[in-house]
Each structure stands twice: as C-alpha cells, then as structure tokens.
C-alpha cells in the first residue's frame, strides 16, 4: 500500500476544519510520530492519524465555544 502525501492530508484536514494549516501540520507530525513509533503495520496509519487530528480539532473547537 502506498503512503499518501502528508501535505495532501494536512491540506484536506485544514480545508475541512477551518484550522490553520500550520496547526494541522504540527498535529499531524506529532500524532504520526506517536502512532508510528514501534508500529509493525503502517498500512492504515494515514487513516488513523487523520481521524485523530480531526477529532482533536473538533474537541478543541467545542472547548473554545464554552
């Protein structure tokens, strides 16, 4: 399975969430590192990282509204 372009992931998440691209990029890098550390199977890493970043951004947005 080919790895997706991380820049494309960052841009997609930034567009969908309205978060600054720099913020999304930092989150993707941090979570990618955490998830890939010691991982033996990385086929779905992009999906898992994307899901976590979106969830984290949504949770931050909810906390900021209250």
PDB file of N, CA, C and O in Angstrom:
ATOM      1  N   UNK A   1       0.855  -1.177   0.000  1.00  0.00           N
ATOM      2  CA  UNK A   1       0.000   0.000   0.000  1.00  0.00           C
ATOM      3  C   UNK A   1       0.899   1.238   0.000  1.00  0.00           C
ATOM      4  O   UNK A   1       1.838   1.323   0.792  1.00  0.00           O
ATOM      5  N   UNK A   2       0.622   2.172  -0.864  1.00  0.00           N
ATOM      6  CA  UNK A   2       1.447   3.375  -0.943  1.00  0.00           C
ATOM      7  C   UNK A   2       1.019   4.369   0.130  1.00  0.00           C
ATOM      8  O   UNK A   2      -0.158   4.466   0.476  1.00  0.00           O
ATOM      9  N   UNK A   3       1.988   5.096   0.642  1.00  0.00           N
ATOM     10  CA  UNK A   3       1.706   6.107   1.654  1.00  0.00           C
ATOM     11  C   UNK A   3       1.189   7.372   0.975  1.00  0.00           C
ATOM     12  O   UNK A   3       1.733   7.797  -0.045  1.00  0.00           O
ATOM     13  N   UNK A   4       0.150   7.970   1.532  1.00  0.00           N
ATOM     14  CA  UNK A   4      -0.366   9.210   0.957  1.00  0.00           C
ATOM     15  C   UNK A   4       0.600  10.358   1.218  1.00  0.00           C
ATOM     16  O   UNK A   4       1.443  10.298   2.113  1.00  0.00           O
ATOM     17  N   UNK A   5       0.458  11.368   0.440  1.00  0.00           N
ATOM     18  CA  UNK A   5       1.259  12.571   0.617  1.00  0.00           C
ATOM     19  C   UNK A   5       0.768  13.293   1.876  1.00  0.00           C
ATOM     20  O   UNK A   5      -0.404  13.657   1.970  1.00  0.00           O
ATOM     21  N   UNK A   6       1.658  13.495   2.827  1.00  0.00           N
ATOM     22  CA  UNK A   6       1.286  14.130   4.091  1.00  0.00           C
ATOM     23  C   UNK A   6       0.782  15.549   3.849  1.00  0.00           C
ATOM     24  O   UNK A   6      -0.132  16.003   4.538  1.00  0.00           O
ATOM     25  N   UNK A   7       1.360  16.251   2.891  1.00  0.00           N
ATOM     26  CA  UNK A   7       0.897  17.609   2.579  1.00  0.00           C
ATOM     27  C   UNK A   7      -0.562  17.600   2.131  1.00  0.00           C
ATOM     28  O   UNK A   7      -1.323  18.510   2.460  1.00  0.00           O
ATOM     29  N   UNK A   8      -0.948  16.567   1.378  1.00  0.00           N
ATOM     30  CA  UNK A   8      -2.344  16.449   0.951  1.00  0.00           C
ATOM     31  C   UNK A   8      -3.265  16.204   2.145  1.00  0.00           C
ATOM     32  O   UNK A   8      -4.364  16.756   2.211  1.00  0.00           O
ATOM     33  N   UNK A   9      -2.814  15.374   3.087  1.00  0.00           N
ATOM     34  CA  UNK A   9      -3.602  15.123   4.298  1.00  0.00           C
ATOM     35  C   UNK A   9      -3.792  16.415   5.089  1.00  0.00           C
ATOM     36  O   UNK A   9      -4.900  16.739   5.516  1.00  0.00           O
ATOM     37  N   UNK A  10      -2.708  17.136   5.272  1.00  0.00           N
ATOM     38  CA  UNK A  10      -2.748  18.388   6.029  1.00  0.00           C
ATOM     39  C   UNK A  10      -3.699  19.372   5.361  1.00  0.00           C
ATOM     40  O   UNK A  10      -4.534  19.980   6.030  1.00  0.00           O
ATOM     41  N   UNK A  11      -3.579  19.531   4.061  1.00  0.00           N
ATOM     42  CA  UNK A  11      -4.432  20.475   3.338  1.00  0.00           C
ATOM     43  C   UNK A  11      -5.900  20.077   3.434  1.00  0.00           C
ATOM     44  O   UNK A  11      -6.765  20.931   3.629  1.00  0.00           O
ATOM     45  N   UNK A  12      -6.182  18.790   3.299  1.00  0.00           N
ATOM     46  CA  UNK A  12      -7.554  18.307   3.379  1.00  0.00           C
ATOM     47  C   UNK A  12      -8.165  18.575   4.752  1.00  0.00           C
ATOM     48  O   UNK A  12      -9.293  19.057   4.855  1.00  0.00           O
ATOM     49  N   UNK A  13      -7.417  18.262   5.796  1.00  0.00           N
ATOM     50  CA  UNK A  13      -7.911  18.489   7.158  1.00  0.00           C
ATOM     51  C   UNK A  13      -8.099  19.983   7.411  1.00  0.00           C
ATOM     52  O   UNK A  13      -9.111  20.390   7.982  1.00  0.00           O
ATOM     53  N   UNK A  14      -7.145  20.795   6.998  1.00  0.00           N
ATOM     54  CA  UNK A  14      -7.247  22.245   7.187  1.00  0.00           C
ATOM     55  C   UNK A  14      -8.467  22.799   6.455  1.00  0.00           C
ATOM     56  O   UNK A  14      -9.196  23.626   7.004  1.00  0.00           O
ATOM     57  N   UNK A  15      -8.690  22.358   5.239  1.00  0.00           N
ATOM     58  CA  UNK A  15      -9.847  22.827   4.470  1.00  0.00           C
ATOM     59  C   UNK A  15     -11.158  22.416   5.130  1.00  0.00           C
ATOM     60  O   UNK A  15     -12.094  23.212   5.215  1.00  0.00           O
ATOM     61  N   UNK A  16     -11.221  21.169   5.596  1.00  0.00           N
ATOM     62  CA  UNK A  16     -12.457  20.647   6.175  1.00  0.00           C
ATOM     63  C   UNK A  16     -12.774  21.231   7.546  1.00  0.00           C
ATOM     64  O   UNK A  16     -13.942  21.380   7.903  1.00  0.00           O
ATOM     65  N   UNK A  17     -11.747  21.558   8.312  1.00  0.00           N
ATOM     66  CA  UNK A  17     -11.968  22.010   9.687  1.00  0.00           C
ATOM     67  C   UNK A  17     -11.856  23.517   9.866  1.00  0.00           C
ATOM     68  O   UNK A  17     -12.326  24.060  10.865  1.00  0.00           O
ATOM     69  N   UNK A  18     -11.240  24.192   8.909  1.00  0.00           N
ATOM     70  CA  UNK A  18     -11.023  25.625   9.043  1.00  0.00           C
ATOM     71  C   UNK A  18      -9.862  25.975   9.955  1.00  0.00           C
ATOM     72  O   UNK A  18      -9.645  27.145  10.269  1.00  0.00           O
ATOM     73  N   UNK A  19      -9.118  24.969  10.379  1.00  0.00           N
ATOM     74  CA  UNK A  19      -7.956  25.200  11.243  1.00  0.00           C
ATOM     75  C   UNK A  19      -6.785  25.689  10.400  1.00  0.00           C
ATOM     76  O   UNK A  19      -6.684  25.347   9.222  1.00  0.00           O
ATOM     77  N   UNK A  20      -5.905  26.481  10.991  1.00  0.00           N
ATOM     78  CA  UNK A  20      -4.722  26.935  10.251  1.00  0.00           C
ATOM     79  C   UNK A  20      -3.864  25.751   9.808  1.00  0.00           C
ATOM     80  O   UNK A  20      -3.683  24.783  10.547  1.00  0.00           O
ATOM     81  N   UNK A  21      -3.350  25.848   8.605  1.00  0.00           N
ATOM     82  CA  UNK A  21      -2.546  24.767   8.031  1.00  0.00           C
ATOM     83  C   UNK A  21      -1.342  24.441   8.913  1.00  0.00           C
ATOM     84  O   UNK A  21      -0.974  23.275   9.049  1.00  0.00           O
ATOM     85  N   UNK A  22      -0.733  25.450   9.506  1.00  0.00           N
ATOM     86  CA  UNK A  22       0.438  25.239  10.364  1.00  0.00           C
ATOM     87  C   UNK A  22       0.070  24.421  11.592  1.00  0.00           C
ATOM     88  O   UNK A  22       0.829  23.549  12.015  1.00  0.00           O
ATOM     89  N   UNK A  23      -1.093  24.702  12.163  1.00  0.00           N
ATOM     90  CA  UNK A  23      -1.566  23.955  13.327  1.00  0.00           C
ATOM     91  C   UNK A  23      -1.807  22.504  12.961  1.00  0.00           C
ATOM     92  O   UNK A  23      -1.387  21.594  13.676  1.00  0.00           O
ATOM     93  N   UNK A  24      -2.488  22.293  11.843  1.00  0.00           N
ATOM     94  CA  UNK A  24      -2.781  20.934  11.389  1.00  0.00           C
ATOM     95  C   UNK A  24      -1.488  20.181  11.096  1.00  0.00           C
ATOM     96  O   UNK A  24      -1.354  19.013  11.459  1.00  0.00           O
ATOM     97  N   UNK A  25      -0.549  20.834  10.451  1.00  0.00           N
ATOM     98  CA  UNK A  25       0.723  20.198  10.117  1.00  0.00           C
ATOM     99  C   UNK A  25       1.454  19.741  11.374  1.00  0.00           C
ATOM    100  O   UNK A  25       1.989  18.633  11.416  1.00  0.00           O
ATOM    101  N   UNK A  26       1.479  20.585  12.387  1.00  0.00           N
ATOM    102  CA  UNK A  26       2.145  20.226  13.642  1.00  0.00           C
ATOM    103  C   UNK A  26       1.446  19.050  14.314  1.00  0.00           C
ATOM    104  O   UNK A  26       2.100  18.147  14.837  1.00  0.00           O
ATOM    105  N   UNK A  27       0.123  19.063  14.298  1.00  0.00           N
ATOM    106  CA  UNK A  27      -0.633  17.971  14.909  1.00  0.00           C
ATOM    107  C   UNK A  27      -0.413  16.666  14.165  1.00  0.00           C
ATOM    108  O   UNK A  27      -0.222  15.621  14.787  1.00  0.00           O
ATOM    109  N   UNK A  28      -0.439  16.715  12.835  1.00  0.00           N
ATOM    110  CA  UNK A  28      -0.216  15.514  12.033  1.00  0.00           C
ATOM    111  C   UNK A  28       1.169  14.949  12.320  1.00  0.00           C
ATOM    112  O   UNK A  28       1.318  13.741  12.504  1.00  0.00           O
ATOM    113  N   UNK A  29       2.169  15.798  12.360  1.00  0.00           N
ATOM    114  CA  UNK A  29       3.536  15.335  12.626  1.00  0.00           C
ATOM    115  C   UNK A  29       3.642  14.669  13.988  1.00  0.00           C
ATOM    116  O   UNK A  29       4.235  13.599  14.125  1.00  0.00           O
ATOM    117  N   UNK A  30       3.066  15.308  14.983  1.00  0.00           N
ATOM    118  CA  UNK A  30       3.140  14.786  16.345  1.00  0.00           C
ATOM    119  C   UNK A  30       2.404  13.454  16.476  1.00  0.00           C
ATOM    120  O   UNK A  30       2.937  12.501  17.045  1.00  0.00           O
ATOM    121  N   UNK A  31       1.201  13.389  15.957  1.00  0.00           N
ATOM    122  CA  UNK A  31       0.405  12.173  16.085  1.00  0.00           C
ATOM    123  C   UNK A  31       0.973  11.061  15.211  1.00  0.00           C
ATOM    124  O   UNK A  31       0.973   9.898  15.614  1.00  0.00           O
ATOM    125  N   UNK A  32       1.458  11.406  14.021  1.00  0.00           N
ATOM    126  CA  UNK A  32       2.075  10.403  13.141  1.00  0.00           C
ATOM    127  C   UNK A  32       3.251   9.747  13.857  1.00  0.00           C
ATOM    128  O   UNK A  32       3.403   8.526  13.834  1.00  0.00           O
ATOM    129  N   UNK A  33       4.077  10.569  14.489  1.00  0.00           N
ATOM    130  CA  UNK A  33       5.241  10.043  15.216  1.00  0.00           C
ATOM    131  C   UNK A  33       4.802   9.123  16.351  1.00  0.00           C
ATOM    132  O   UNK A  33       5.361   8.042  16.534  1.00  0.00           O
ATOM    133  N   UNK A  34       3.806   9.553  17.103  1.00  0.00           N
ATOM    134  CA  UNK A  34       3.327   8.753  18.231  1.00  0.00           C
ATOM    135  C   UNK A  34       2.742   7.426  17.770  1.00  0.00           C
ATOM    136  O   UNK A  34       2.997   6.389  18.381  1.00  0.00           O
ATOM    137  N   UNK A  35       1.962   7.452  16.699  1.00  0.00           N
ATOM    138  CA  UNK A  35       1.322   6.232  16.212  1.00  0.00           C
ATOM    139  C   UNK A  35       2.306   5.299  15.520  1.00  0.00           C
ATOM    140  O   UNK A  35       2.150   4.080  15.591  1.00  0.00           O
ATOM    141  N   UNK A  36       3.307   5.845  14.860  1.00  0.00           N
ATOM    142  CA  UNK A  36       4.230   5.002  14.093  1.00  0.00           C
ATOM    143  C   UNK A  36       5.352   4.433  14.946  1.00  0.00           C
ATOM    144  O   UNK A  36       6.010   3.472  14.545  1.00  0.00           O
ATOM    145  N   UNK A  37       5.577   5.017  16.119  1.00  0.00           N
ATOM    146  CA  UNK A  37       6.650   4.554  16.997  1.00  0.00           C
ATOM    147  C   UNK A  37       6.385   3.112  17.424  1.00  0.00           C
ATOM    148  O   UNK A  37       5.475   2.843  18.208  1.00  0.00           O
ATOM    149  N   UNK A  38       7.182   2.201  16.905  1.00  0.00           N
ATOM    150  CA  UNK A  38       7.053   0.790  17.237  1.00  0.00           C
ATOM    151  C   UNK A  38       5.990   0.041  16.454  1.00  0.00           C
ATOM    152  O   UNK A  38       5.805  -1.159  16.658  1.00  0.00           O
ATOM    153  N   UNK A  39       5.288   0.724  15.564  1.00  0.00           N
ATOM    154  CA  UNK A  39       4.238   0.059  14.789  1.00  0.00           C
ATOM    155  C   UNK A  39       4.848  -0.909  13.783  1.00  0.00           C
ATOM    156  O   UNK A  39       5.791  -0.568  13.069  1.00  0.00           O
ATOM    157  N   UNK A  40       4.307  -2.099  13.738  1.00  0.00           N
ATOM    158  CA  UNK A  40       4.779  -3.083  12.771  1.00  0.00           C
ATOM    159  C   UNK A  40       3.986  -3.006  11.473  1.00  0.00           C
ATOM    160  O   UNK A  40       4.508  -3.299  10.398  1.00  0.00           O
ATOM    161  N   UNK A  41       2.742  -2.617  11.581  1.00  0.00           N
ATOM    162  CA  UNK A  41       1.878  -2.478  10.404  1.00  0.00           C
ATOM    163  C   UNK A  41       1.490  -1.010  10.288  1.00  0.00           C
ATOM    164  O   UNK A  41       0.883  -0.443  11.196  1.00  0.00           O
ATOM    165  N   UNK A  42       1.845  -0.410   9.172  1.00  0.00           N
ATOM    166  CA  UNK A  42       1.586   1.026   8.996  1.00  0.00           C
ATOM    167  C   UNK A  42       0.646   1.324   7.829  1.00  0.00           C
ATOM    168  O   UNK A  42       0.512   2.475   7.413  1.00  0.00           O
ATOM    169  N   UNK A  43      -0.003   0.289   7.305  1.00  0.00           N
ATOM    170  CA  UNK A  43      -0.862   0.471   6.136  1.00  0.00           C
ATOM    171  C   UNK A  43      -1.978   1.488   6.363  1.00  0.00           C
ATOM    172  O   UNK A  43      -2.339   2.226   5.446  1.00  0.00           O
ATOM    173  N   UNK A  44      -2.517   1.532   7.553  1.00  0.00           N
ATOM    174  CA  UNK A  44      -3.658   2.402   7.829  1.00  0.00           C
ATOM    175  C   UNK A  44      -3.292   3.599   8.699  1.00  0.00           C
ATOM    176  O   UNK A  44      -4.162   4.262   9.264  1.00  0.00           O
ATOM    177  N   UNK A  45      -2.015   3.859   8.794  1.00  0.00           N
ATOM    178  CA  UNK A  45      -1.535   4.949   9.639  1.00  0.00           C
ATOM    179  C   UNK A  45      -2.145   6.291   9.231  1.00  0.00           C
ATOM    180  O   UNK A  45      -2.550   7.071  10.093  1.00  0.00           O
ATOM    181  N   UNK A  46      -2.214   6.563   7.946  1.00  0.00           N
ATOM    182  CA  UNK A  46      -2.770   7.837   7.475  1.00  0.00           C
ATOM    183  C   UNK A  46      -4.230   7.994   7.887  1.00  0.00           C
ATOM    184  O   UNK A  46      -4.658   9.086   8.261  1.00  0.00           O
ATOM    185  N   UNK A  47      -4.985   6.916   7.820  1.00  0.00           N
ATOM    186  CA  UNK A  47      -6.399   6.967   8.204  1.00  0.00           C
ATOM    187  C   UNK A  47      -6.531   7.245   9.696  1.00  0.00           C
ATOM    188  O   UNK A  47      -7.340   8.075  10.113  1.00  0.00           O
ATOM    189  N   UNK A  48      -5.735   6.548  10.491  1.00  0.00           N
ATOM    190  CA  UNK A  48      -5.800   6.719  11.942  1.00  0.00           C
ATOM    191  C   UNK A  48      -5.351   8.113  12.374  1.00  0.00           C
ATOM    192  O   UNK A  48      -5.963   8.726  13.248  1.00  0.00           O
ATOM    193  N   UNK A  49      -4.289   8.605  11.763  1.00  0.00           N
ATOM    194  CA  UNK A  49      -3.788   9.939  12.095  1.00  0.00           C
ATOM    195  C   UNK A  49      -4.814  10.998  11.700  1.00  0.00           C
ATOM    196  O   UNK A  49      -5.092  11.913  12.475  1.00  0.00           O
ATOM    197  N   UNK A  50      -5.369  10.878  10.514  1.00  0.00           N
ATOM    198  CA  UNK A  50      -6.376  11.835  10.046  1.00  0.00           C
ATOM    199  C   UNK A  50      -7.569  11.863  10.987  1.00  0.00           C
ATOM    200  O   UNK A  50      -8.053  12.934  11.352  1.00  0.00           O
ATOM    201  N   UNK A  51      -8.040  10.693  11.377  1.00  0.00           N
ATOM    202  CA  UNK A  51      -9.187  10.610  12.288  1.00  0.00           C
ATOM    203  C   UNK A  51      -8.868  11.279  13.620  1.00  0.00           C
ATOM    204  O   UNK A  51      -9.684  12.044  14.135  1.00  0.00           O
ATOM    205  N   UNK A  52      -7.703  11.005  14.181  1.00  0.00           N
ATOM    206  CA  UNK A  52      -7.336  11.573  15.481  1.00  0.00           C
ATOM    207  C   UNK A  52      -7.198  13.090  15.402  1.00  0.00           C
ATOM    208  O   UNK A  52      -7.669  13.801  16.290  1.00  0.00           O
ATOM    209  N   UNK A  53      -6.559  13.593  14.348  1.00  0.00           N
ATOM    210  CA  UNK A  53      -6.374  15.041  14.216  1.00  0.00           C
ATOM    211  C   UNK A  53      -7.728  15.729  14.088  1.00  0.00           C
ATOM    212  O   UNK A  53      -7.966  16.754  14.725  1.00  0.00           O
ATOM    213  N   UNK A  54      -8.609  15.175  13.274  1.00  0.00           N
ATOM    214  CA  UNK A  54      -9.947  15.764  13.120  1.00  0.00           C
ATOM    215  C   UNK A  54     -10.693  15.776  14.458  1.00  0.00           C
ATOM    216  O   UNK A  54     -11.313  16.776  14.820  1.00  0.00           O
ATOM    217  N   UNK A  55     -10.628  14.652  15.189  1.00  0.00           N
ATOM    218  CA  UNK A  55     -11.293  14.575  16.490  1.00  0.00           C
ATOM    219  C   UNK A  55     -10.714  15.591  17.468  1.00  0.00           C
ATOM    220  O   UNK A  55     -11.459  16.267  18.177  1.00  0.00           O
ATOM    221  N   UNK A  56      -9.398  15.698  17.506  1.00  0.00           N
ATOM    222  CA  UNK A  56      -8.756  16.653  18.412  1.00  0.00           C
ATOM    223  C   UNK A  56      -9.144  18.089  18.076  1.00  0.00           C
ATOM    224  O   UNK A  56      -9.410  18.889  18.974  1.00  0.00           O
ATOM    225  N   UNK A  57      -9.178  18.415  16.794  1.00  0.00           N
ATOM    226  CA  UNK A  57      -9.571  19.769  16.385  1.00  0.00           C
ATOM    227  C   UNK A  57     -11.029  20.044  16.738  1.00  0.00           C
ATOM    228  O   UNK A  57     -11.365  21.144  17.177  1.00  0.00           O
ATOM    229  N   UNK A  58     -11.887  19.060  16.551  1.00  0.00           N
ATOM    230  CA  UNK A  58     -13.297  19.211  16.899  1.00  0.00           C
ATOM    231  C   UNK A  58     -13.455  19.419  18.402  1.00  0.00           C
ATOM    232  O   UNK A  58     -14.221  20.279  18.838  1.00  0.00           O
ATOM    233  N   UNK A  59     -12.733  18.634  19.188  1.00  0.00           N
ATOM    234  CA  UNK A  59     -12.804  18.785  20.644  1.00  0.00           C
ATOM    235  C   UNK A  59     -12.285  20.145  21.090  1.00  0.00           C
ATOM    236  O   UNK A  59     -12.861  20.758  21.989  1.00  0.00           O
ATOM    237  N   UNK A  60     -11.205  20.629  20.478  1.00  0.00           N
ATOM    238  CA  UNK A  60     -10.678  21.957  20.804  1.00  0.00           C
ATOM    239  C   UNK A  60     -11.703  23.036  20.479  1.00  0.00           C
ATOM    240  O   UNK A  60     -11.895  23.982  21.242  1.00  0.00           O
ATOM    241  N   UNK A  61     -12.351  22.876  19.341  1.00  0.00           N
ATOM    242  CA  UNK A  61     -13.353  23.848  18.918  1.00  0.00           C
ATOM    243  C   UNK A  61     -14.517  23.882  19.905  1.00  0.00           C
ATOM    244  O   UNK A  61     -15.019  24.953  20.245  1.00  0.00           O
ATOM    245  N   UNK A  62     -14.938  22.718  20.358  1.00  0.00           N
ATOM    246  CA  UNK A  62     -16.043  22.640  21.321  1.00  0.00           C
ATOM    247  C   UNK A  62     -15.659  23.271  22.651  1.00  0.00           C
ATOM    248  O   UNK A  62     -16.464  23.973  23.263  1.00  0.00           O
ATOM    249  N   UNK A  63     -14.424  23.023  23.105  1.00  0.00           N
ATOM    250  CA  UNK A  63     -13.969  23.593  24.379  1.00  0.00           C
ATOM    251  C   UNK A  63     -13.877  25.114  24.292  1.00  0.00           C
ATOM    252  O   UNK A  63     -14.174  25.812  25.262  1.00  0.00           O
ATOM    253  N   UNK A  64     -13.470  25.625  23.147  1.00  0.00           N
ATOM    254  CA  UNK A  64     -13.315  27.073  22.979  1.00  0.00           C
ATOM    255  C   UNK A  64     -14.654  27.791  22.934  1.00  0.00           C
ATOM    256  O   UNK A  64     -14.726  28.980  23.245  1.00  0.00           O
ATOM    257  N   UNK A  65     -15.701  27.097  22.558  1.00  0.00           N
ATOM    258  CA  UNK A  65     -17.027  27.712  22.481  1.00  0.00           C
ATOM    259  C   UNK A  65     -17.674  27.846  23.847  1.00  0.00           C
ATOM    260  O   UNK A  65     -18.586  28.654  24.028  1.00  0.00           O
ATOM    261  N   UNK A  66     -17.211  27.064  24.809  1.00  0.00           N
ATOM    262  CA  UNK A  66     -17.847  27.084  26.141  1.00  0.00           C
ATOM    263  C   UNK A  66     -17.061  27.888  27.108  1.00  0.00           C
ATOM    264  O   UNK A  66     -17.450  28.010  28.270  1.00  0.00           O
TER     265      UNK A  66
END
